[in-house]
Amino acid sequence: MTNPDLLIRSIAIVGGGTAGWMTAAALAQALRHNCAITLIESDEIGTVGVGEATIPPIRTFNETLQIDEREFVRRTQGSFKLGIEFVNWGSLGNRYFHPFGPHGRAFDIVSLHHYWLRAREAGERAPLDDHSMAWALAKENRFARPSPDQRHVLSTFDYAYHFDAGLYARFLREYAEAKGVVRIEGKVASVGQNAENGFVTGVTLEDGRTIDAELFVDCSGFRGLLIEGALKAGYEDWTHWLPCDRAVAVPCENAGPLTPYTRSTAQEAGWQWRIPLQHRTGNGYVFCSHFLSEEEAAVRLMARLDGKALGEPRPLRFVTGRRKAFWDRNVVAVGLSSGFMEPLESTSIHLIQAGISKLLALFPDRTFDPLVIEEYNRIAVNEFERIRDFLILHYKLTTRTDSELWRYCANMPVPDTLLTKIEHFRRYGRLVQRDADLFGAPSWLAVHVGQDNIPERTDPLADYRGIDGRDWLAKLRAAMHHAALQQPAHEDFIAAHCKAG
């Protein structure tokens, strides 16, 4: 039985923004009684705010909070996302789509992509993308929610959102405060620690107020005010694999149709994001400062906007990597304080969500059992490293030689965990999965094939099946194309269901 005297009765979240208010909302929903939750933030401290594109698990987070999708999209100026279009990554002129959901539906014990590879060898020219329901909708700028009927091709895709991260934080603040979370305005001046064990006992603000708690969640961003500033957890630098260390970001006016997907375009020294919202389009250039200056990156970004800029480019600096410990003593780091993954695959907000989910699954008592902390850190390390490998894959699978960055990436050594996956696919077309892989086989398949890592041979098992899949694949493409054309335009869907005021 649980000892009531050991239950945590007070939690302090240091930092607001998306990470802080997602944490506050989730804790307020889960810990409904007998626990005081305080969030400390300063209006003077800005937030990074580039995490405006998400992946499907965000829907689970919102559903857990019982948030109505239509209200959420309206309040955050949101739009829908079926995947990411990648331009110029494998080579100049190369384009492919990373869809949410599989390519088609399996019709044999051998994976569908092996039959596509065989059809390709026989002269069939239809790209792999054409077997994705998400792409069938996206390329027509159409959107609908997936069908619950598993027999229908409209059941074979998933979706996420684009939204204004600042508006999302504001939305969740209202939610959390309505459930009893107390917000305190102020800047942290110092951190108090127990002299014997180093546990954080409280934080003192610049005006002299002290906020004590038993559990602290560090959402202070890159600074890692508690996890690094006080506890010195350490940081593992991954820039030798993911060399981009800067970004410039600027919104612009919408131009053209509201596309239901993110676009990532590889540029000279990095890549450019394009994220369409209802009221504007988010843009940014993620780049390596060894090959391009901030000033020149800003000039190039401004020259490549779809519409009129709605501000001046804002610079961001970061070091891709992770904390050596995500949870140290009575401090859990969530969001940018735990590490940074460039937003290539829209994982920033997901990593916030994952940190919160692990905290709830392994929620401590006042003993802060090292066994619990060790398990949290083990899972978090695996999650970060699997995402890291997927991001590196995009850079490694390039044949571009037109700039220093791409020559470096093509020739750089990669982690053994990634090299094994690349070789399995290169030799046999097999998609090897690992523990805690956030991105499943369809995602890896999209990047491998999209960036021309075409297997030397197909699965040997297919030789025993005696199946010619070309007719089935042709029917699948036709069915998806027909189904897509029956759905409303993305903008019309939003206008009918969740148009912002």
Secondary structure, DSSP 8 states (H G I E B T S, - for coil): ---GGGS--EEEEE--HHHHHHHHHHHHHH--SS-EEEEEE-TTS-------B--THHHHHHHHTT--HHHHHHHTT-EEE-EEEEESSSSTT-EEEEESS-SS---SSS-HHHHHHHHHHTT----GGGG-HHHHHHTTTB-----S-TTSGGGS---EEE--HHHHHHHHHHHHHHTT-EEEE--EEEEEE-TTT--EEEEEETTS-EEE-SEEEE--GGG-TTTTTTT---EEE-TTTS---EEEEEEE---SS--SSEEEEEETTEEEEEEE-SS-EEEEEEE-TTTS-HHHHHHHHHHT-SS-BSS--EEEE---EEES-SEETTEEE-GGGGEE--GGGS-HHHHHHHHHHHHHHT---TT--HHHHHHHHHHHHHHHHHHHHHHHHHHHS----SSHHHHHHHHS---HHHHHHHHHHHHH------TT-SS-HHHHHHHHHHTT---SS--GGGGGT----HHHHHHHHHHHHHHHHTS-BHHHHHHHH----
